[in-house]
Amino acid sequence: METNELSKIKEAFYMVDKSRSRSVDGSGLGLALCDQIVKIHHGTIRFESVLG
């Protein structure tokens, strides 16, 4: 995943890989929900990625 994508992956309905759409039971809500749950518990989520 490219570095500029990392800042967007916790946004609701955002999908880096457009081929993983609703036809594959995806809606782009998973990380947005996880982020909110972690914030409620005063935690943080950090993501790292190396392209390729």
Buried (B, 14 or more C-beta within 10 A) or exposed (E): BEEEBBEEBBEEEEBEEEEEEEEEEBEBEEBBEEBEEEEEEEEEEEEEEEEE
